[in-house]
Amino acid sequence: MIEAVIVAAGSGKRMGNVYKQFSLLSGKELFLYSVEKFFEYGADKVILVVPRQKISEVEQKVKEFAEKIKVVAGGEKRQDSVRNGFNETSGKIVLIHDAVRPFINIEFIDRVVKGVKKFGVCAPGIPVRDTLKIYKDDEILWTRSRTNLLQVQTPQGFKSEILKQIINLFDRYNFTDELAFAEKLNYDVRWVEGESSNIKVTYPSDMKLAEAIAEYAWGNKS
């Protein structure tokens, strides 16, 4: 079984306290794009993690998926939300995805799943092309080589038994993604080719970019 945990519990502080995962893109809320794509791919179950006060509202919006989807409350931190979602899974492969990355597709998901089946842990990434600088306040301190650096995306995929070990570390460490925990446990972490269109909507300007991508890809306007 392949299951997906879609993390949609953020508070939207960087979007001006707007729940970005529920923002409309081409007339449909962002989180729904990921839900639909995972089911289109053939996921056996989707666990959607949302703010507690949004559970009833979201359940109504995904009722067409019936018993194949479960809506649960998120936690204070991303790690808490991932744990809450994982606790509802029973599949051999679990994919963790950011709800604010709406432009995934079947081929993209399949690359990650094939990587998980082969290696146990796999995520999409794009080699860094820009020059990177270390800074403090408004001062640039030094340049960091971009050689062998990846911009990692989601969905990040894991064999269930590995993800269970990762979650056991959540109370001891605070990392920004689940791959970092796999690295801490010395697992062989692999990557597959990501896509530049798989943007994460974090700031208001990202929504404008998402609208442009949607117009180009789908031939419509929001």
C-alpha positions in Angstrom: 0.0 0.0 0.0 1.1 3.5 -0.8 -0.3 6.3 1.4 0.3 10.1 1.4 0.4 12.5 4.4 -0.4 16.0 3.1 0.7 18.6 5.6 -1.8 21.5 5.5 -1.6 22.7 9.1 0.5 25.8 8.8 -0.6 29.1 10.3 0.4 31.2 7.3 2.5 33.7 9.2 4.7 34.5 6.1 1.6 35.1 4.1 0.3 37.7 6.5 -1.5 35.3 8.8 -3.5 33.9 5.8 -4.0 30.1 5.6 -2.1 29.8 2.3 -3.1 26.1 1.9 -6.7 27.2 1.5 -6.0 30.1 -0.9 -7.8 29.8 -4.2 -5.8 29.0 -7.4 -7.8 28.9 -10.6 -11.0 28.7 -8.4 -9.8 25.8 -6.3 -8.1 25.7 -3.0 -4.3 24.8 -3.1 -4.5 21.7 -0.9 -7.0 20.0 -3.2 -4.6 19.8 -6.1 -2.3 17.5 -4.2 -5.2 15.4 -2.8 -6.5 14.9 -6.4 -3.1 14.1 -7.8 -2.2 11.4 -5.2 -5.5 9.7 -5.9 -5.0 10.0 -9.6 -1.7 8.3 -9.1 -3.4 5.5 -7.3 -2.6 6.1 -3.6 -4.5 3.8 -1.4 -5.2 6.5 1.3 -4.5 10.2 1.9 -4.2 11.6 5.4 -4.8 15.4 5.3 -3.4 17.3 8.3 -5.1 20.6 8.9 -5.6 23.2 11.7 -8.0 21.7 14.3 -10.5 24.5 13.7 -10.7 23.6 10.0 -11.4 19.9 10.3 -15.2 20.0 9.8 -14.9 22.5 6.9 -12.2 20.4 5.1 -14.1 17.1 5.6 -17.0 18.6 3.6 -14.7 19.6 0.8 -13.1 16.1 0.4 -16.2 14.0 1.1 -16.2 12.8 -2.5 -13.1 10.7 -1.6 -15.1 9.0 1.2 -13.2 6.3 3.2 -10.0 6.8 1.2 -9.2 10.1 2.9 -8.8 11.0 6.6 -8.7 14.5 7.9 -6.8 15.0 11.2 -5.6 17.9 13.4 -2.1 19.3 13.0 0.3 20.1 15.9 2.2 23.1 17.1 5.2 22.3 14.8 5.5 20.6 11.4 7.0 17.5 13.1 3.9 17.2 15.3 1.7 17.4 12.3 3.7 14.7 10.4 3.5 12.5 13.5 -0.3 12.9 13.7 -0.6 12.1 10.1 1.7 9.1 10.2 -0.3 7.6 13.1 -3.2 7.2 10.7 -1.2 5.2 8.1 -0.8 1.5 7.6 0.9 1.3 4.2 4.3 0.0 3.4 5.3 3.3 1.7 4.4 6.7 3.1 4.9 10.0 1.2 5.1 13.3 3.1 4.0 16.3 1.0 3.5 20.0 1.5 -0.1 21.0 0.7 1.3 24.3 -0.7 3.1 22.6 -3.6 0.1 22.2 -6.0 2.0 21.3 -9.2 2.9 17.7 -8.7 2.0 15.1 -11.3 1.7 11.3 -11.7 5.1 10.9 -13.3 6.7 13.0 -10.6 5.1 11.0 -7.8 6.1 7.7 -9.5 9.8 8.7 -9.6 9.8 9.1 -5.8 7.9 5.9 -5.2 10.3 3.9 -7.4 13.2 5.4 -5.4 11.6 4.5 -2.1 11.0 0.9 -3.3 14.7 0.6 -4.3 16.4 2.5 -1.5 14.0 3.0 1.4 14.2 6.8 1.5 13.9 9.1 -1.5 13.0 12.7 -2.3 13.0 15.0 -5.4 15.6 17.6 -5.8 17.0 20.2 -8.1 20.8 21.0 -8.2 21.4 24.6 -7.0 22.2 26.9 -9.9 22.6 30.2 -8.2 25.6 31.4 -6.3 25.0 31.1 -2.5 26.1 33.6 0.1 26.3 33.4 3.9 24.9 36.6 5.5 24.1 38.2 8.8 21.6 41.0 8.9 22.4 43.1 5.8 26.1 42.0 5.5 27.3 39.3 3.2 30.0 37.3 5.0 31.2 34.8 2.5 30.4 32.7 -0.6 29.5 29.0 -0.4 30.1 26.7 -3.3 27.0 25.5 -5.0 28.7 22.2 -6.0 26.8 19.2 -4.9 24.0 21.2 -3.3 20.4 20.3 -3.8 17.2 22.3 -3.5 15.0 19.5 -2.0 11.2 19.4 -2.6 8.3 17.2 -1.6 6.8 14.6 -1.7 9.5 12.9 0.4 9.0 9.1 0.5 9.9 6.5 3.1 9.3 2.9 3.8 7.0 2.9 6.8 9.4 1.1 9.2 12.0 3.8 8.5 9.6 6.7 9.0 8.5 5.2 12.3 12.1 5.3 13.5 12.4 8.9 12.2 9.3 10.0 14.1 10.8 8.5 17.3 13.5 11.2 17.1 11.0 14.1 16.8 11.2 14.9 20.5 15.0 15.0 20.5 15.8 17.1 17.4 14.2 19.9 15.4 14.9 19.7 11.7 13.1 21.3 8.8 12.4 18.1 6.9 12.1 14.4 7.5 15.2 13.6 5.4 17.4 15.2 8.0 16.2 12.7 10.5 17.0 9.8 8.1 20.5 11.3 7.7 20.8 11.4 11.5 20.0 7.6 11.6 22.6 7.0 8.8 20.1 5.7 6.3 21.1 5.7 2.6 19.1 8.8 1.4 18.6 9.1 -2.4 17.2 11.7 -4.6 15.4 11.8 -8.0 14.9 14.6 -10.4 12.6 17.3 -9.2 10.7 19.9 -11.2 11.2 23.7 -11.3 7.4 24.1 -11.4 7.0 22.3 -8.1 7.1 25.6 -6.2 6.2 26.0 -2.5 3.8 28.9 -2.0 5.2 30.6 1.0 5.0 34.4 0.4 2.4 36.5 -1.4 4.7 36.8 -4.4 4.7 33.0 -4.7 1.0 33.0 -5.3 1.4 35.3 -8.3 4.0 32.9 -9.7 1.6 30.0 -9.0 -1.1 31.8 -11.0 1.3 32.3 -13.9 2.3 28.6 -13.8 -1.4 27.6 -13.7 -2.3 29.8 -16.6 0.6 28.4 -18.7 0.0 24.8 -17.7 -3.8 24.7 -17.7 -4.6 27.4 -20.1 -6.9 29.3 -17.6 -6.8 32.2 -15.2 -7.6 32.3 -11.5 
